Amino acid sequence: MSERRKRSIEVPGVSHGKAPIPMGARVGNIIYSSAIAGKDPTTNQLPADPADQPRLAFANMATLLERGGASLEDVVRVTVLLKDDSLRDAINTEWLRYFPDPEDRPARHVSPTELQHGMLLQLEVVAVVQA
């Protein structure tokens, strides 16, 4: 095989524990993430204050994109899996920080779900990398 078509992308310091799952994958010019948690990359742990999870999740998303050769402008869709509706304001705060231009935001869908291991949210992102 002369050219590698698929490439795993990792966020340094953040993992899916013992599961052999990359944080994301890039095929051609498309990046798909796995579930991006609000873990602190310096400890690979969820923060003591649950309100910090949205801030860390969006920062981890940005790191994933950068490591995959993309930027925030390449994001076409963000899915937010949310355990507790009380975090919507914190999610919207980060959303506006990362996507401030109302004319240039990706699609977004928030879905309530039962999350494990103390996670209150997870992000999933799709990006189309511009040449």
Beta strands, then each sheet from edge to edge (+ up, - down):
strand 1: 6-9
strand 2: 24-27
strand 3: 30-33
strand 4: 36-37
strand 5: 75-82
strand 6: 107-112
strand 7: 121-128
sheet 1: 1+ 2- 3+ 7- 4+
sheet 2: 1+ 2- 3+ 7- 5+ 6+
end
